[in-house]
Amino acid sequence: QVQLVESGGGLVQAGGSLRLSCTASGRTFTSTMGWFRQAPGKEREFVAAISWNGDGTDYVDSVKGRFTISRDNPKNTMYLQMNSLKPEDTAVYYCGVKRESGSYYYRQFYGYWGQGTQVTVSS
């Protein structure tokens, strides 16, 4: 059974940092993976994605220069280093594994999701 588990969320002051982890079990993924987030009352939105070997990454404009996505395939783990956090980064963060086809930017092309981890940034 495939399972994705996120960890590392929490409460932090504006300007602070957090590192999220997403560990996969049940199988080894050689797929693009991504991070999405969902704030209260809003749609789940794309944050960042990384190719299977880590050579390709992309970010939503609002986090460029502040967030860094990475992965450690032998550990079946993906990370999101979040620096210079802002109150508008407050959301539940989800990791996902993309299917073979489709754009990494859209959640409907992801086949597996974690349960989410809460990130709260206070002003």
Secondary structure, 3 states (H helix, E strand, C coil): CCEEEEECCEEEECCCCEEEEEEEECCCCCCCEEEEEECCCCCCEEEEEECCCCCCEEECHHHCCCEEEEEEHHHCEEEEEECCCCHHHCEEEEEEEECCCCCCCCHHHEEEECCCEEEEEEC
